[in-house]
């Protein structure tokens, strides 16, 4: 096992991906649990307005991610794209921190942050490219370790903010932290990037933009992406309603939001690392189904409690379900187009954006008919249906492939 870690760390592109995603985990964990509280409770956006902003940002984000992925496959210019995204992240964080307002919130979440976070999927593209090229690297383990690095930093960051908030630090400070993290990431890229004659990615797809786009929009891929997005959309919905549930339904505080989110993320880490071992005994689709069942149980549970006292115990199933749903779909999606590392990793962003749009729609529409607890029930139900459909779809496809081979 030690040799597996050594081989992983000695690959410079994998090391960059690992370190940068580690930092991105801290950045996103500083924003995600608190952004709905800042937008709705502090700045005064309505639930519908907030949902619309998230949808707009998601659309811009997925467009940028697909374009960047295809461009990297065409040119191999990963470093240039990453630097552009990182600098955008610095500007975004500074804008919201130094000039906090509705306008800055809109600019951050609908334009600047979606462009900056395009780098996230390209780190996975680097990892996928490097793991596929290096015969000493186990790809499933590498992707699980990188995703676990994200979860690890994500787990430690919210409790850190919870302690600061409990000591009267303003929530808006999280945006200043975003800018600082991107400065650190910029330094990591410049100091760790391999020279071109060593291992810089040079694979080029040889396809035009439209050809590459057509390849990514086949019926089979889009159908699976939609079902995956419905499943992971339950986690996006959790990120929207967790703070609101704790503050309004469970009688908790802002610091409780940070502790709960951090506890869930901490539980995710060993699950992500262990998923590569579990996948030796069951398919990705089967494991995702199990994860969805567990996560749906968590959402139904937390929406049923009246106080926070017993809800803390739900951190365990939440972490198990989320650990599976946030790691296994990544390798599943990348395998849909494994010969296009940039574009296939862009599909991860497409799925994440679709998940955010789905979650935002559930939140916005559900707000008209029910409360935050009812919204959680809706998300859990849709996620279960999607996981069952994907299981049936892949089983049918495998049976059909087997019959074709035999025939």
C-alpha positions, 0 to 999 in steps of 0.5 A: 500500500505504501508503494501505491502512495509513493507512486502517486506522489512522485507523479508531478501532475497527480501531485498538483491535482491533489494539492490544488483540489485539497485547497479547493475543498477549503475554498468551497467549504467556506462558501457552500454551507453559508452562501444561502444564509448570506444571500437570503438571511443577510442580503435579503434575496428571496428564495426564488431570487437566490435559486435563479442566481444559482441557476444562472451561475450554473449555466455559465459554469458548465459552458465555461467548463465544457469550453475549457475541457475541449480547448485543453484536449485540442491544445494541451494548454492546461496550465494557461487555462488553470492560471486564468481561472485561478486569477479570476478566483482571486478577483472574485473573492476580493470583490465580495470581501471588500465590496459586500453588496447584492451586486457583488453577490450577483457578480460572484455567484453568477459570473466570476466564481463559475469561471474560477471553479472551472479549474476544479474539473481540469484538476481531475482531467490532469489526474485522469490523464496522468493515471491513465498514462502511468502504468504504476498508478491505480486509476480508481485509487488515484481518483478516490484519493484526490476526491478524498483530499477534497472531502478532507479539507472540506471537513476541516474547514466548516468547524474552523469557520464555526469557531470563528463565527462563534467569536464574532467573525463576520460571515463575509470573511469567507470570501476573503478566504476564497481569494487567499486560497486562490493565491496559494493555488497559483503558487502551487501551480507555478512551483510544481508544474513539470517542465514540458520535456518531463511530463506536461500533457501533450495529448491533443484530440485533433477534433474541432470544437463542434465535433467534440461537442457532438461526441459529448452530447450523444443520447446514451451519455446525456441520459446517464448524466441526467440520472447521475445529476438527479442523484448528486442533486440531492447533495446540492439540495442538502447544501442549500437547505442545511443551514436553513433547516438548522436555523429555522426547523431545528433551532440551531445557530450559524456555528452549528451549521459549520460543525454539522457540515464539517462532521459530514465531510469528515465522515466522507473521507474514509468512505471515499478511500474505501470505495476503490476496494468496494468496487472490486466486488460490485459495479459502480452503478450498484454502489451508487444505488446503495449510497443513494438509499443511505443518503435519502434516509438521511434527508428524510431523517433530518427533515423529520426531527424537531430539534438539533439534539438527535439530528447530530447522529445523522452525520454518520449516514449522511457522510456514508451516503455523500462519500459514495455519491461524491466519489463514485460518479466521478470515475463513472462519468470519466469512463463515459469518454475515457479517451478525452480527459479534458472533455470527460472531466468537463462532463463532471462539471456538466453533471455538477451544474445539472445537479445544482440546477435540479436542486435549485428548481426543487428548492424554488418550486418546493418553496411554494408548496411546502417548507424546508423539510418537505423540500428534503423529502422531494429531493430524497424521492427523486434521487431514489427513483434516479438511482433505480433507473440508472441501475436498470439502464446499465444492467440492460446495456450490459445484458445487451452487450453480452448477447451481442458478443455471444451472437 
